[in-house]
Amino acid sequence: MIISAFKMSRWSKRAIITAGKNMDRVYLDYAATTPVDHQVVQSMTPYFESNFGNPSSIHFMGQSAEHALTSARKNLCMLMGASTAELIFTSGGTESDNLAIRGLAARKKDSNQKILISPVEHPAVSNTCNQLCGEAEIVKMRVDNYGLIDIDNLQKQITSDILLVSVIWGNNEIGTINEIEQIGKICREKNVLFHTDAVQAAAHLKINFAKSNIDLLSFGAHKFHGPKGVGGLLMSKDVQLIPQITGGSQENNTRAGTSNIPLIKGMEKAFILLQDELEKNNLHKKHLRDILIEGITNNIPGSYLTGHPEKRLPNHASFVIEGVRGQDLVIGMDMAGYAISSGSACKVGNPSPSQVLLAIGIPEDLAIGAIRVTVGKNTKEVEVRTFITELSKLVTTLRKK
């Protein structure tokens, strides 16, 4: 069925697509992004067409837009256990991470300040911190082989010169869910600010900002069937950040720029829909996730689950497979009609092994064979079972070459 070109590892030398151009396609990369729900599209449309005012304008169109902005902020904060003064709208999770870290680092110019992060962070956190090396010392925490923070070691690492602790809530590459409330409690006791990248977690876990011991929390709409290009940063009232985008006084003088009302309203609607069916959808996704884990590890010799077997996102299955390259698996499965990834969507085209996998102790020659399979609320069981069969065939074919 597949016209083979598996030895081609660069995306620029893409293999010829399968003969069946009209084949059914199966999307299994929901950790990368999700389709926008049709109800979300409908909720945005009026703010593109009729209610298009700038909320900073004082006339009737501006007042109408300001009301829409205020309503969205109120509803999102109510569902996240935050006050309306604690939500800053941004362009997405990456900007939210940047605003939290850069904004805090810019506020304090103490030469001894340190930022403590995990070695399994999303690039929006890790690369941001790498750029701040001249302004703050970046210290890495210890994680176990599942990517969980070593709590005992963390308590020893938090000293008086720590400016910020940042820990990813639900890992985008390996699916592990960290003990965020416990980590936040330790930081609160040590009087150190705590930030979490909750971009993946917000799509699957209940968030109660007021009770979580979190000072800064990043999220983005396109992970939960909202539009791309919009997200938020929850920020405790006692936290002060230096704006990274300057201009007008929008977002309580923390993030300048004309408010993107259509996208903000879309995010509001998407999050309301998410909460309405969270438990039911999570049960469905967990069922499919467990089929993937059992099917792949039992049917493909030399395949291993990465991340925690139980403390993981309900839709997330990730593996390393001996004797193959993750990029080749992604290309081969794409040709067979299945969309998966070789890890973080932010690493596409990079053939080097994931730093996250290396940090949790996976050898480099095995880490190169990483794939991530993530299901959605509309994924069917038959699609998952057929995927396992096709992946098994592909691995066998690749190992013979």
N, C-alpha and C positions, 0 to 999 in steps of 0.2 A: 504493500500500500504506500510505503514511503520511499521517495526517491532519495537515496542516502547521500549525505554530505556531512556526516557526523564529525569528521576530523576538522572541520572548519570551526574554529573557536571564536572568531571575531564576528561581531554583529554586522560589520560592513561587508562581509563575504557571505551573506545570508544564503542558505541552501534553497534549492528550488522547492516551491510549495507543492504539497501533495496533489495528485491528479484529481482528487475529489474536491473541486473548488466550492461545491455547494454543500459540503459536509456541515453537520451541526457543530457549532462551536460551544465549548464549555469553559466558562470563566471560573478559575479557582485561584484568584489573586486578590481577594477582598482586603487583605492587609495593605495592599498598595493603594487602592481606591475602590469606591463603590458607585454603582449607578445612582443617579439622582432620582428619587421617588417622584412619580408623576404628580402626587399631591404637593410636593415641594415646588415643582415647576409652576403649578397653578398658583401657589401662594406668592411667588415672586413676580408673576406677570404684571399685576397692576402697578407695581413700583418701577417697572420699565416703561409703561405706557401712559397711564393716567395720573397716578400719584407719584410723579417723578421729581418732586421738589427737593431742594437742598435743606436739610434740617437746621442749618445755620441761618437761613433766611427768616425774616420776621413776618412776611406776608402769609396769606392763607395756605399757599402750597408748601411753604417751609414749615408752618405749624403742623400741617397734616403729616409731613415726613418726620418731624420731631416726635409726634405722637406714636408713629409706627416704631421709631427707634426706641423710645421709652418703654413701649409695650413689649418689644422683643427682649430688651435687657431685663425687665421685670420677670417675664416668664422663664427665661433661661436661668436666672439666679434662683428663682423659686425651686426649680427642678434640681439645681446643683447645691442647694443649701448654702447659698451665699447672699449677701446684701447687694443691692444694685450699685452701690459705690465701689464694689470690689471687682467688677467686670470691665475689662478693657477689650474692645473689639480690635482685632488685627486681621492681617491677610491670611492667616493660617498658623498651623503649629510651629513651623520653622521660625516665623517672625516672633511668635510668642516666646519661644525658647531664647531667641536672641535678645529680645527686650528684657526678659527676666535677668539674664546673665550679664549682658553688656550694661544694661541700665543700672544694675547694682554695683558692678565693678567700677563704673565711671563715678559713682557717688562717693566712694571712699578711695582715697589716694594714699592709704597707708602702705608703705613699701613691704611690710611684713604680711599683708593680707594673703590668705590662701583660699582656694576654691576646691572643695572635695567632691569628686565625681566618681561614678562607677566606671569600670573599664568596658562596660557593655552598653554604653549610651548610644542613642541615635546620633548621626553626624551633626544634626542641628545643635546638639549640646557639645559633643566632643570637639568638633572643628571650631566652634565658637570659642571654647576654652583654649584651644591651641593658639588661636590668634591673640588671646589675652595674656600670653605668657610673660610679656613685658610689663604688664600691669598687675598681675597676680600670679602667685605660684599655684600650679595645678597639681593636686595630689590625688592619686587613684586609691580607691577603696579595694578591699579584697572581696572576691566573689567565689562561690563554690562551683562545682562542675555543672550545676544547673543554671548558673547565672544569678543565684540569689545572693544578696548582700550578707556578708559575715557580720552579724549584729554585734557580737562581742568585740570584734576588732574595730568596728565603727565607733563604739563607745570610747575606745582608747585613742582613736584618731581625731576626735572632735576636741580641739584645744581652743584656747582663748583667741588665737590668731586666725581661726576659720571664719571667713566672711559668709560663705554659702555652702550648703550641701545640696547636690542635685542627683536624684536617682530616678531612673525610668520606672514607671508603674507597671505597664505591660510591655514586654520586650517585643519589638517589631520583627526581629530576626528569629528568635527562638521561643517566643510565646510565654516565657516565664513571668509570673506575677509576683512582684516584690511586696514585702510586708510594709506597705507605705505608712499606715497609721502608727506602727511600732517605731519605724525610723523617725517619723515626725515627732513622736513623743520624746524620743531621745534628744532630738535637736531642740525641742521646746525647753526641755529641762536644762540643756546646756546653753540656752539663750543664743542659738545660732539659727539663722534663717534657712528654710528648707524649700526647695523647688522640686517639682516632679513633672516630667514629660508624660502627660496622660493622653497623648494623641491616640494611641491604640486602646488604652483602657476605657476611655470615655464612651467608646462604641459598644462596650460589653458589660461594664461594671457600674454599680450605683455610686454616685459621687455625692458626698455630703461635706462640702468645704468647711463648714463651721465646726464639724466634729472630727476632722481628719488630722489635725495638727500640721496642716500644710500652709505655707505662707504664699507660695506662688505655684500655679497650676496651669499648664498649657494644653490646649485642645484645638482640633480642627474639624470643620464640618464634613469634609468629603470622605471621612472614614465611617460616617453613619448615614449615608444616603443623602447628604446635603451637597451644596455646590462647592466646587473648588474655589480657592481664593479668599476664604473667610474663616476666621477662627477666633479664639479668645484667650486672654490671660486673666485668670482669677488672681487677685492680689490683695492680701490682707491690708486693712486700713492703715496699720502702723508701718507699712513698708513704703519707702520712698525710692523711686527710680529716676534716673536721668533719662529723658526722652531720647530715643534713637532716631526718630523722625520728627523734625521740628517744623513749626509753621503756625497754624491756628491753635485754638485752645480746646480742640475736640478731645474726647475721652479723658476728661478731667486733667487737661494739660499734660497727658502722658503719651499720647500718640496722635500727632497732627494728621490732617487730611480729611477731605469730604467723606462723610460716612457713606458706606456702600449699602444703602437701604435694601435693594433687592436681595443681595446675598445674605445680609443679616437676617432678613425675614425668612429666607430659605433655610438658614441654619436653625432659626427658632422652630419652624415647622418640622424639620427633620428630627430635632431633638425631642419634640413633643411626641412624634410618632414612635421614636425609639423607645421612650419610656413606657408607652402604652402597651407594647408587646415584647418588652425586654426579656421577661422570664420565659415566655413561650418560645421566642426565637433562639434564646441561648440554649434551651433544652434540645431544640432541633439541631443547632450547629454542633453542640457537644456530641450528640449521637453520631453525626457524620464524621466529626474529628476523630472519634474513637475507632470508627470503622477504618479510617485512613491509617491510623497508627498501627492497629492490629494487622491490617491487610498488608501493608508495606513491610513491616518488620518480620512478619511470618512468611511472606512469599518471596522476598528478595534477600537472599543470603548476603551478609556483609552490609546490611542497612541498619542504621542506628538512629533512634530518636534524639534530637537535641532539645535542650530545655527541660524543665521539670515535668515529670509524667502526670502530675495532678494539679499543681499550682501553675496552671497555664491558661491562656485565653481560650474561651470555649470554641472558637472557630479555627484555631491555629495548630497545624501539624508541620513540623520541620525535621529534616533528616540529613545525615551524611551517608553517602553510599560509596563503598570501596570500589576502586577500579574504574571509575568514570568521573567526568567533569560535570559540575553542576550546569555550566553554560550549555554543554552538549545536550544534557537532559532537557533543559528549557527549550532549546531549538527543536529537538526531536519531538517533544510533546506538543509544541506549537504546531508542527507539521501534521501531527495526528489529530489536532483540533482542540487541544487543551492549553489554557493559559495559566502558567505557574511562574514562579520566580526562583532565582538561585540565592535568595536571601533578601536583604533590604532592597526595595525598589530604587533607593538612592545609590545603589552600587552597580546598576545595570551597565554592562560593557566592561566592567573591571574584573579581569580574570584572576586577580590575586585573592588569596584566601581571606575570609572575613576576620577582622580584628576581634569581633565578638566571639567567634568560635575559637580563635587562638587563646583568648582570655579565659575561656572556661576549660582549657586544657586539651582541646582536640588537636591532634598532630596536623601539621600543614598539609601533608599528602592526602589526608582524609578530609580535611576542611574544604579542599578544593572541590569535593563532590557534594556540596550542599544544595538542597532545594527547600523551598517553602511552599506549602499548599494550604490555602486558606479558603474556607467555605463561607457562603452567605445565607441569608434567610430564605432565598428562593432556590438554593442548590438542592438537587434531587439525589436520593440515595443511589438510584441506578447510575447516575453520572459519576458518583464517587467510586462505585464498584467497578465500572467499566474503566475508569481512569487507572485504578490499581492494576488491572489486567494489562492495559497498554503500557504502563510504566515498566512492569515486569518484563514484557517483551523487549522493550527498548533497552533496558539495562543488559539483558542477555546479548542483544545484537552489538551493543557498544563494546562489551567485554571480549567479544570475538575478534575485534578489529586490531 
